[in-house]
Amino acid sequence: MTELIVICCYLGLLVLLGLSASRLFSGSKEDFQLASHSIGPFLLLMSLFGTTMTAFALVGSTGEAYTAGIGVYGLMASSSGIIHSLCFFLLGIKLWRLGRRHGYSTQVQFFRDRLASDKIGVLLFPILVGLVVPYLLVGVISSGTVMQAMTAGAFPDLFPTASPGTSGGIPPKYGMLMICGVVLVYVFFGGMRGTAWANAFQTAVFMILGVVTFCVIANKLGGEDSLLANMQKLSAAVPPDKATRIAMSKTEFFTYLFVPFSVGMFPHLFQHWLTAKSAESFKLPVVAHPIFIMIVWVPCILIGIWATTSLMPDRPPLPKVPGTDAVNPNAILPFLVKTQTSALLGGFLAAGVLAAIMSSLDSQFLCLGTMFSTDIVNHYRKQPLSDRAQVITTRGFIIGIVAVTYLLSLSNNKSVFNLGVWSFSGFSSLFPLVFAALYWRGLTKAGAYACILTAIGMWSWLFYDSRFGADRDYTFDLTLGEAVYKLQPVAPIFVASAVALVAVSLVTPKPDPATLRKFFPEKA
């Protein structure tokens, strides 16, 4: 029960944090949705990093490293560190300036103005929501897995299972409900300010406790006198196929580079960019973000590959995927935290894992509520909603999307890492749209529509072909002569959407000069 008590105390603290932030709420929609543009450099760094480092980075990367080996770090972490900061610099600052100048609070508002198209929102809104939902599922599914693994043994008679690693633990459906409820409360009452405060607090929690987790597990598994000696012993015991990326082709490996471009089109990240107090606030996130990524990803990847060594304890056995004999990769990290640490420390470390999960869920829920109230309800009403009505509408949609996400998560046992990659691939495929909108005067409305329809059409086809992400080894095979090149699905989708954007823009009527003067005043 110790771990459960610590987790419950942590969740209660988050609820209090959200309620405290609500005391500063002015009542305006701008304050609820954008914290009145009051976020400084440190809080912006912590909220941006907490939003991007999700269950995908902790639970998912550890599980994928257990399955595929150390090459996972090269796939995502090293490239993400550079590309994320590049997106903050190239896109974030320009979008922040345009947002402040023209009063935007969502991506759809920006694209409507930039493309002079009212109907672009009708197309973009359901696509963005549809791509965010798998991302939400990554966090919700992981939270249920973590809660069950960390509370195993607490209720042996009430929740027995076939696996000793999960028997007696709170079932995922209850753990997921608890996490969704806590996030809902502090987002509902605290809005963007509560979300930013919670993200900063949770980012500090999971970074500090992540390093502690790494050291404790290394010392316990290695059994040597020093951390360095334990790391050397554990690394030497890693099987050769897990110590390299030998099982993955070069083209498959390098086409993962397209995936981190997803941050350029994350609607929740767009909203966080607009909360900045000034352009100067972006300096710290641009510089520190890659360092923070390394601090989080390196321990998670190493723990994942160490779990494949003979130094792992035989008892209790690793948790299985329900109904199969296969090891559940999503449960590797919480299993090691549970079995290799003391009960009290395990509770704190579990809170750190849950902190990473919730630090992205809150931003995503708030963003979807903001988009619905701003881009759908308020935009298409003859009489605009009052600020109070917009806040109520935002909160109402947040409740609805939390409920839908929870219900979807009840029937989903897919790999957290794989589900995250598919979500990111969809957003990456739309990156050419936002980049062209900011830097190319020749982008036309027809070109934008061609880009969006091509991206979502190809993504839907390949996602369906992969059995909705169930095929973890799915690739797009490109045949040139007798050679077959395996590509990550994001690569052909990204290229096709970019080609469609450029080709159609070149043969369709150019944008109105007044629109170009509005967005490119320096070139007017």
C-alpha positions as CSV (number, residue, x, y, z in Angstrom):
1,M,0.0,0.0,0.0
2,T,3.0,2.3,0.4
3,E,3.4,3.0,-3.3
4,L,-0.4,3.7,-3.6
5,I,-0.4,6.1,-0.7
6,V,2.5,8.1,-2.1
7,I,0.9,8.2,-5.6
8,C,-2.4,9.4,-4.1
9,C,-0.6,12.1,-2.1
10,Y,1.1,13.3,-5.3
11,L,-2.1,13.3,-7.3
12,G,-3.8,15.3,-4.5
13,L,-0.9,17.8,-4.6
14,L,-1.6,18.3,-8.3
15,V,-5.2,19.0,-7.7
16,L,-4.3,21.6,-5.1
17,L,-1.9,23.2,-7.6
18,G,-4.6,23.5,-10.2
19,L,-7.1,25.0,-7.7
20,S,-4.4,27.5,-6.5
21,A,-3.9,28.6,-10.1
22,S,-7.6,29.1,-10.5
23,R,-7.4,31.8,-7.8
24,L,-5.5,34.0,-10.2
25,F,-8.0,33.4,-13.0
26,S,-9.3,36.7,-14.3
27,G,-12.4,35.2,-16.0
28,S,-11.3,36.1,-19.6
29,K,-11.0,33.5,-22.3
30,E,-7.4,34.8,-23.0
31,D,-6.4,34.1,-19.4
32,F,-8.0,30.6,-19.4
33,Q,-6.6,29.6,-22.8
34,L,-3.2,31.5,-22.9
35,A,-2.5,32.6,-19.4
36,S,-2.7,36.2,-20.6
37,H,0.7,35.8,-22.4
38,S,2.5,35.9,-19.1
39,I,4.8,32.9,-19.3
40,G,8.6,33.7,-18.9
41,P,11.7,31.8,-20.1
42,F,12.0,29.2,-17.3
43,L,8.3,28.3,-17.2
44,L,8.1,28.2,-21.0
45,L,11.1,25.8,-21.1
46,M,9.6,23.5,-18.4
47,S,6.1,23.6,-20.0
48,L,7.4,23.0,-23.5
49,F,9.7,20.1,-22.4
50,G,7.0,18.6,-20.2
51,T,4.5,18.7,-23.0
52,T,6.9,17.0,-25.5
53,M,8.4,14.4,-23.1
54,T,5.5,12.1,-22.5
55,A,4.8,8.4,-21.7
56,F,6.3,7.9,-25.2
57,A,9.7,9.1,-23.9
58,L,9.7,7.2,-20.6
59,V,7.5,4.1,-20.7
60,G,7.5,3.8,-24.5
61,S,11.3,4.2,-25.0
62,T,12.2,1.8,-22.3
63,G,9.8,-0.8,-23.7
64,E,11.0,-0.3,-27.3
65,A,14.7,-0.5,-26.2
66,Y,13.8,-3.8,-24.5
67,T,12.3,-5.0,-27.8
68,A,14.6,-3.4,-30.4
69,G,17.8,-2.4,-28.7
70,I,19.9,0.7,-28.1
71,G,19.3,1.9,-31.7
72,V,16.0,3.5,-30.3
73,Y,18.1,6.4,-28.9
74,G,19.4,7.2,-32.4
75,L,15.9,6.8,-33.8
76,M,14.3,9.5,-31.7
77,A,16.3,11.1,-29.0
78,S,19.3,12.5,-30.7
79,S,17.4,13.7,-33.7
80,S,14.6,15.1,-31.6
81,G,17.0,17.2,-29.5
82,I,18.1,19.1,-32.6
83,I,14.9,19.2,-34.6
84,H,12.7,20.3,-31.7
85,S,14.9,23.3,-30.9
86,L,15.1,24.1,-34.6
87,C,11.3,24.2,-34.8
88,F,11.1,26.4,-31.7
89,F,13.4,28.8,-33.4
90,L,12.1,28.7,-36.9
91,L,8.4,28.4,-36.3
92,G,7.7,29.2,-32.6
93,I,9.0,32.7,-32.6
94,K,7.4,33.7,-35.9
95,L,4.0,32.2,-34.8
96,W,4.3,33.9,-31.5
97,R,4.8,37.3,-33.2
98,L,1.9,36.7,-35.6
99,G,-0.3,35.5,-32.8
100,R,0.3,38.6,-30.7
101,R,-0.1,40.9,-33.7
102,H,-3.4,39.4,-35.0
103,G,-4.9,37.9,-31.8
104,Y,-4.6,34.2,-32.6
105,S,-5.1,31.5,-30.0
106,T,-5.2,28.4,-32.2
107,Q,-3.6,27.0,-35.4
108,V,-6.8,27.1,-37.3
109,Q,-7.1,30.9,-36.8
110,F,-3.7,31.3,-38.3
111,F,-4.3,29.1,-41.3
112,R,-7.7,30.8,-42.0
113,D,-6.0,34.2,-42.2
114,R,-2.9,33.1,-44.0
115,L,-4.8,31.2,-46.7
116,A,-7.8,33.5,-46.8
117,S,-10.0,30.4,-46.5
118,D,-12.9,30.1,-44.1
119,K,-13.4,26.4,-44.8
120,I,-9.9,25.3,-44.0
121,G,-10.9,25.1,-40.3
122,V,-13.7,22.6,-41.2
123,L,-11.0,20.3,-42.8
124,L,-8.2,20.9,-40.3
125,F,-10.1,20.6,-37.0
126,P,-11.3,17.0,-37.3
127,I,-7.9,16.0,-38.7
128,L,-5.9,17.6,-35.8
129,V,-8.3,16.1,-33.2
130,G,-8.0,12.7,-34.9
131,L,-4.2,12.8,-34.7
132,V,-4.2,14.0,-31.1
133,V,-6.4,11.2,-29.9
134,P,-3.7,8.4,-30.5
135,Y,-1.3,10.7,-28.7
136,L,-3.7,11.0,-25.8
137,L,-4.1,7.2,-25.8
138,V,-0.3,6.8,-25.4
139,G,-0.5,8.7,-22.0
140,V,-3.7,7.2,-20.8
141,I,-2.7,3.5,-21.6
142,S,0.7,4.1,-20.0
143,S,-0.9,5.5,-16.8
144,G,-3.0,2.4,-16.3
145,T,0.0,0.1,-16.9
146,V,2.1,2.0,-14.4
147,M,-0.6,2.1,-11.8
148,Q,-1.2,-1.6,-12.0
149,A,2.5,-2.6,-11.9
150,M,3.3,-0.2,-9.0
151,T,0.4,-1.2,-6.8
152,A,0.8,-4.9,-7.4
153,G,0.1,-6.8,-4.1
154,A,-1.9,-4.0,-2.6
155,F,-5.3,-5.8,-3.1
156,P,-4.4,-9.5,-3.6
157,D,-7.9,-10.8,-3.0
158,L,-9.7,-8.0,-4.9
159,F,-7.7,-7.8,-8.1
160,P,-5.9,-11.2,-8.7
161,T,-4.2,-11.8,-12.1
162,A,-2.2,-14.6,-13.6
163,S,1.0,-12.6,-13.5
164,P,2.8,-12.0,-10.1
165,G,4.1,-8.7,-11.5
166,T,0.5,-7.3,-11.7
167,S,-1.6,-9.5,-9.3
168,G,-3.3,-7.4,-6.7
169,G,-2.6,-4.1,-8.4
170,I,-5.2,-1.6,-9.4
171,P,-6.6,-2.7,-12.8
172,P,-5.7,-0.4,-15.7
173,K,-9.3,0.7,-16.2
174,Y,-9.3,2.2,-12.7
175,G,-5.8,3.6,-12.9
176,M,-6.6,5.3,-16.2
177,L,-9.8,6.7,-14.8
178,M,-7.9,8.1,-11.7
179,I,-5.3,9.9,-13.9
180,C,-7.9,11.3,-16.3
181,G,-9.9,12.6,-13.4
182,V,-7.0,14.4,-11.8
183,V,-5.8,16.0,-15.0
184,L,-9.4,17.0,-15.8
185,V,-9.7,18.8,-12.4
186,Y,-6.6,20.9,-12.6
187,V,-7.1,21.8,-16.3
188,F,-10.8,22.5,-15.7
189,F,-10.2,25.0,-12.9
190,G,-6.6,26.2,-13.6
191,G,-6.7,26.6,-17.4
192,M,-3.5,27.4,-19.1
193,R,-1.9,28.9,-16.0
194,G,-2.7,25.8,-14.0
195,T,-1.4,23.6,-16.9
196,A,1.9,25.6,-17.1
197,W,2.4,25.5,-13.4
198,A,1.6,21.7,-13.2
199,N,3.9,21.1,-16.2
200,A,6.8,22.9,-14.6
201,F,6.4,21.1,-11.4
202,Q,6.0,17.7,-13.0
203,T,8.9,18.2,-15.4
204,A,11.2,18.9,-12.4
205,V,9.7,15.8,-10.6
206,F,10.2,13.3,-13.5
207,M,13.7,14.6,-14.4
208,I,15.0,14.4,-10.9
209,L,13.3,11.1,-10.1
210,G,14.3,9.7,-13.5
211,V,18.0,10.1,-12.7
212,V,17.4,8.6,-9.2
213,T,15.6,5.7,-10.8
214,F,18.4,5.0,-13.2
215,C,21.0,5.0,-10.4
216,V,19.0,2.8,-8.0
217,I,18.2,0.2,-10.7
218,A,21.7,0.1,-12.0
219,N,23.2,-0.4,-8.5
220,K,20.6,-3.1,-7.7
221,L,21.0,-5.1,-10.9
222,G,24.8,-4.7,-11.1
223,G,25.6,-5.4,-7.4
224,E,29.0,-3.7,-7.6
225,D,30.4,-1.0,-5.3
226,S,30.1,2.0,-7.7
227,L,27.6,3.3,-10.3
228,L,30.3,3.3,-13.0
229,A,31.2,-0.4,-12.3
230,N,27.5,-1.4,-12.3
231,M,27.0,0.4,-15.7
232,Q,30.0,-1.4,-17.2
233,K,28.9,-4.7,-15.9
234,L,25.3,-4.3,-17.1
235,S,26.4,-3.0,-20.5
236,A,28.8,-5.9,-21.0
237,A,25.9,-8.3,-20.4
238,V,23.7,-6.8,-23.1
239,P,23.1,-9.3,-26.0
240,P,24.8,-8.2,-29.2
241,D,21.5,-7.8,-31.1
242,K,20.4,-5.3,-28.4
243,A,23.7,-3.3,-28.3
244,T,23.5,-2.3,-32.0
245,R,20.8,-1.4,-34.6
246,I,21.8,-4.5,-36.7
247,A,18.2,-5.6,-37.0
248,M,17.1,-2.3,-38.6
249,S,18.0,-1.3,-42.2
250,K,19.8,2.0,-42.8
251,T,16.9,3.5,-44.7
252,E,14.4,2.5,-42.0
253,F,16.7,4.1,-39.4
254,F,17.3,7.3,-41.2
255,T,13.7,7.9,-42.3
256,Y,12.9,8.2,-38.6
257,L,14.4,11.6,-38.9
258,F,11.1,12.8,-40.3
259,V,9.2,11.9,-37.1
260,P,10.4,14.8,-34.8
261,F,9.2,17.4,-37.3
262,S,5.8,16.6,-35.8
263,V,6.4,19.3,-33.1
264,G,5.9,21.9,-35.8
265,M,2.3,21.0,-36.1
266,F,1.3,19.9,-32.6
267,P,-1.7,22.1,-31.8
268,H,-1.0,22.1,-28.1
269,L,2.6,23.2,-28.7
270,F,1.3,26.1,-30.8
271,Q,-0.8,27.2,-27.9
272,H,2.1,27.0,-25.5
273,W,4.2,29.2,-27.8
274,L,1.5,31.9,-27.7
275,T,1.7,32.0,-23.9
276,A,5.3,33.5,-24.0
277,K,5.7,36.9,-22.5
278,S,8.2,38.0,-25.2
279,A,10.3,36.6,-28.0
280,E,13.2,36.6,-25.6
281,S,11.4,33.9,-23.6
282,F,12.3,31.4,-26.4
283,K,16.1,31.6,-25.9
284,L,16.3,29.3,-23.0
285,P,14.0,26.6,-24.5
286,V,16.0,26.6,-27.7
287,V,19.3,26.1,-26.0
288,A,18.3,23.8,-23.1
289,H,15.8,21.5,-24.7
290,P,18.4,19.1,-26.3
291,I,20.2,18.8,-23.0
292,F,17.0,18.0,-21.2
293,I,16.1,15.3,-23.8
294,M,19.5,13.6,-23.2
295,I,18.9,13.7,-19.4
296,V,15.6,11.9,-19.8
297,W,16.2,9.5,-22.7
298,V,19.6,8.1,-21.9
299,P,18.6,6.5,-18.6
300,C,15.3,5.1,-20.1
301,I,17.0,3.5,-23.1
302,L,19.8,2.0,-20.9
303,I,17.3,0.6,-18.4
304,G,15.4,-1.0,-21.4
305,I,18.4,-2.8,-22.8
306,W,19.6,-3.9,-19.3
307,A,16.3,-5.6,-18.8
308,T,17.3,-8.0,-21.6
309,T,20.4,-9.3,-19.8
310,S,20.9,-12.4,-17.7
311,L,21.3,-10.1,-14.6
312,M,17.6,-9.6,-14.5
313,P,16.0,-11.5,-11.5
314,D,14.1,-14.6,-12.4
315,R,11.3,-13.9,-10.0
316,P,8.9,-12.4,-10.2
317,P,8.5,-13.0,-14.0
318,L,8.0,-10.0,-16.3
319,P,4.4,-9.0,-16.9
320,K,2.7,-10.4,-20.0
321,V,0.4,-8.9,-22.5
322,P,-3.1,-9.9,-21.3
323,G,-4.2,-13.2,-23.0
324,T,-0.7,-14.0,-24.4
325,D,2.7,-15.3,-23.4
326,A,4.5,-12.2,-24.8
327,V,6.2,-9.8,-22.4
328,N,4.4,-6.5,-22.1
329,P,7.1,-3.9,-23.1
330,N,4.9,-1.0,-21.7
331,A,5.4,-2.6,-18.2
332,I,9.2,-2.9,-18.2
333,L,9.9,0.4,-16.5
334,P,7.3,0.2,-13.8
335,F,8.1,-3.5,-13.2
336,L,11.8,-2.6,-12.5
337,V,10.9,0.3,-10.3
338,K,8.5,-1.9,-8.3
339,T,10.9,-4.9,-7.9
340,Q,14.3,-3.2,-7.6
341,T,13.6,-0.3,-5.2
342,S,12.1,0.0,-1.7
343,A,8.4,0.6,-1.3
344,L,8.7,4.3,-0.3
345,L,11.2,5.1,-3.0
346,G,9.2,3.1,-5.5
347,G,6.2,5.2,-4.7
348,F,8.1,8.4,-5.4
349,L,9.6,7.0,-8.6
350,A,6.1,5.9,-9.8
351,A,4.9,9.5,-9.1
352,G,7.8,10.7,-11.4
353,V,6.7,8.4,-14.2
354,L,3.1,9.5,-13.8
355,A,4.3,13.1,-13.8
356,A,5.7,12.7,-17.3
357,I,2.5,11.1,-18.5
358,M,0.2,13.9,-17.1
359,S,2.5,16.8,-18.2
360,S,1.4,16.2,-21.8
361,L,-2.2,15.0,-21.3
362,D,-3.2,18.4,-19.7
363,S,-1.9,20.5,-22.6
364,Q,-3.6,18.3,-25.1
365,F,-7.0,18.3,-23.4
366,L,-6.9,22.1,-22.9
367,C,-5.8,22.6,-26.6
368,L,-8.7,20.6,-28.0
369,G,-11.2,22.4,-25.8
370,T,-9.8,25.8,-27.0
371,M,-9.9,24.7,-30.6
372,F,-13.5,23.6,-30.3
373,S,-14.8,26.7,-28.6
374,T,-12.8,29.1,-30.8
375,D,-12.7,27.5,-34.2
376,I,-16.0,25.7,-34.3
377,V,-18.6,27.2,-31.9
378,N,-17.6,30.8,-31.7
379,H,-16.4,31.2,-35.3
380,Y,-19.6,29.9,-36.9
381,R,-22.0,31.7,-34.6
382,K,-23.7,34.8,-35.8
383,Q,-23.3,36.4,-32.5
384,P,-19.8,35.8,-30.9
385,L,-19.8,34.1,-27.5
386,S,-19.0,36.1,-24.4
387,D,-15.7,35.3,-22.6
388,R,-17.6,33.5,-19.9
389,A,-19.5,31.4,-22.5
390,Q,-16.3,30.5,-24.3
391,V,-14.6,29.3,-21.1
392,I,-17.7,27.2,-20.3
393,T,-17.7,25.8,-23.9
394,T,-14.0,25.0,-23.6
395,R,-14.5,23.2,-20.3
396,G,-17.4,21.3,-21.7
397,F,-15.5,19.9,-24.6
398,I,-12.5,19.0,-22.4
399,I,-14.9,16.8,-20.3
400,G,-16.1,15.2,-23.5
401,I,-12.7,14.5,-25.0
402,V,-11.5,13.1,-21.7
403,A,-14.4,10.7,-21.6
404,V,-14.0,9.6,-25.2
405,T,-10.2,9.0,-24.7
406,Y,-10.9,7.0,-21.6
407,L,-13.4,4.8,-23.4
408,L,-11.1,4.2,-26.3
409,S,-8.3,3.3,-24.0
410,L,-10.3,0.4,-22.4
411,S,-9.9,-1.7,-25.6
412,N,-6.4,-0.7,-26.5
413,N,-3.3,-2.8,-25.7
414,K,-1.0,-1.6,-28.5
415,S,2.7,-0.7,-28.0
416,V,2.9,2.8,-26.6
417,F,6.0,3.5,-28.7
418,N,4.4,2.4,-31.9
419,L,1.1,4.2,-31.3
420,G,3.1,7.4,-30.6
421,V,5.1,7.0,-33.8
422,W,1.9,6.8,-35.9
423,S,0.5,9.9,-34.2
424,F,3.7,11.8,-34.7
425,S,3.9,10.7,-38.3
426,G,0.6,12.3,-39.1
427,F,1.6,15.6,-37.6
428,S,5.0,15.4,-39.4
429,S,3.3,15.0,-42.7
430,L,1.6,18.4,-42.2
431,F,4.9,20.1,-41.4
432,P,5.4,21.3,-45.0
433,L,2.1,23.2,-44.6
434,V,3.2,25.3,-41.6
435,F,6.7,25.9,-42.9
436,A,5.4,27.1,-46.3
437,A,2.8,29.3,-44.6
438,L,5.5,31.1,-42.7
439,Y,8.3,31.2,-45.3
440,W,6.9,30.9,-48.9
441,R,4.8,33.7,-50.4
442,G,3.8,31.4,-53.2
443,L,1.7,29.1,-51.1
444,T,-1.9,29.1,-52.3
445,K,-5.1,27.9,-50.8
446,A,-5.4,25.1,-53.3
447,G,-1.8,24.0,-52.5
448,A,-2.6,23.9,-48.8
449,Y,-5.7,21.8,-49.4
450,A,-3.7,19.4,-51.6
451,C,-1.1,19.1,-48.9
452,I,-3.6,18.3,-46.2
453,L,-5.7,15.8,-48.2
454,T,-2.6,14.0,-49.5
455,A,-1.1,13.7,-46.0
456,I,-4.2,12.5,-44.3
457,G,-5.2,10.2,-47.2
458,M,-1.9,8.4,-47.3
459,W,-1.6,8.3,-43.5
460,S,-5.1,6.7,-43.2
461,W,-4.3,4.2,-45.9
462,L,-1.0,3.1,-44.3
463,F,-2.4,3.2,-40.8
464,Y,-5.2,0.9,-41.9
465,D,-2.6,-1.4,-43.7
466,S,-0.7,-1.7,-40.5
467,R,-3.8,-3.0,-38.8
468,F,-4.3,0.3,-37.0
469,G,-0.7,0.2,-35.6
470,A,-0.9,-3.4,-34.4
471,D,1.9,-4.4,-36.8
472,R,4.9,-3.1,-34.9
473,D,7.4,-3.9,-37.7
474,Y,5.3,-2.2,-40.4
475,T,7.4,-0.4,-43.1
476,F,6.8,1.1,-46.5
477,D,8.8,-0.9,-49.0
478,L,10.3,1.0,-51.9
479,T,11.4,-1.2,-54.8
480,L,14.1,0.1,-57.2
481,G,15.2,-2.5,-59.6
482,E,16.1,-5.6,-57.6
483,A,16.8,-3.6,-54.4
484,V,14.1,-3.2,-51.8
485,Y,14.4,-0.2,-49.3
486,K,12.4,-0.3,-46.1
487,L,11.2,3.2,-45.1
488,Q,9.2,4.4,-42.1
489,P,5.7,5.3,-43.3
490,V,6.2,8.9,-42.4
491,A,8.8,9.4,-45.2
492,P,6.6,8.8,-48.2
493,I,3.7,10.7,-46.6
494,F,5.9,13.7,-45.8
495,V,7.4,13.8,-49.3
496,A,4.1,13.3,-51.1
497,S,2.4,16.1,-49.1
498,A,5.3,18.5,-49.8
499,V,5.2,17.7,-53.5
500,A,1.4,18.2,-53.6
501,L,1.8,21.5,-51.8
502,V,4.4,22.9,-54.2
503,A,3.0,21.4,-57.4
504,V,-0.5,22.7,-56.9
505,S,0.6,26.1,-55.6
506,L,2.7,26.6,-58.7
507,V,-0.3,26.1,-61.1
508,T,-3.1,27.8,-59.1
509,P,-3.9,31.5,-58.6
510,K,-1.5,33.4,-56.3
511,P,-2.6,34.7,-52.9
512,D,-4.1,38.1,-52.6
513,P,-1.5,40.9,-52.3
514,A,-3.2,42.2,-49.2
515,T,-2.8,38.8,-47.5
516,L,0.9,38.7,-48.4
517,R,1.4,42.2,-47.0
518,K,-0.2,41.1,-43.8
519,F,2.1,38.1,-43.3
520,F,5.2,39.3,-45.1
521,P,5.4,43.0,-44.4
522,E,9.1,43.1,-44.7
523,K,8.8,41.9,-48.3
524,A,5.9,44.2,-49.3
